[in-house]
Amino acid sequence: MDALDFVDLVRHGMVRFRLPDGPVVYVDPFQLEKAHHDADLIVVTHSHSDHFSPEDLRRAAGPDTCFAVTAPVADWLSREMGVATPYISLLSPAAPELVFECGATLTPLPAQNKNHPLGFGFGALLTMGGFTYYVAGDTDVLSDVACDVLFVPCDGLYNMLNFMEQVPAQLAAMSRKPGVVVPYHYSGYMEGTDKNGPRLAEKLEGLGYNVRLLCRP
């Protein structure tokens, strides 16, 4: 089994995981084409509109969905969707690891740059189905954690402004190389960024990294 077999949609800053006979997990649901109402867990890393999309939260959420979110999103869920407090976990980079009934484990990690001050949001380290996924979120700084798959932003506008140099340098500094690197947070929604992922992939592959391009426009 490949860790990416569980990843069925990457769009802009969104990643959706579907495990056979296991949980459906959304990180920052965005521009969903259909209302599946199938989420066991929804993670919203911060409250910017391309990560916190009320329309897409309504499309993904079901009656028993759990949420792992920042304070502004938690307030909205309670007020606008009527989500009960036991279903909402309030997260920050300093929050402890959480284990959800659906079988997913989530550890929040720091995510920061000049557009996203420390504490505004977080990166998500998710373990499920025997694999660990690091969805870095909006950040210039990657945490030194072991993961089977790393989703790294490369828009070059608000995150990783010099991604062609920043990302390789930070990967090289990690204690353990990610099993697979997936460039994301580019294309479609961000005009002029469509080639960022392929450019970064080519460079990282030349440095010996396993890279997959999964981001859909």
Beta strands, then each sheet from edge to edge (+ up, - down):
strand 1: 7-11
strand 2: 14-18
strand 3: 24-27
strand 4: 39-43
strand 5: 61-69
strand 6: 88-90
strand 7: 98-99
strand 8: 105-109
strand 9: 123-128
strand 10: 131-135
strand 11: 149-153
strand 12: 180-184
strand 13: 215-216
sheet 1: 6+ 5+ 4+ 3+ 2- 1+ 13+
sheet 2: 7+ 8- 9+ 10- 11- 12-
end
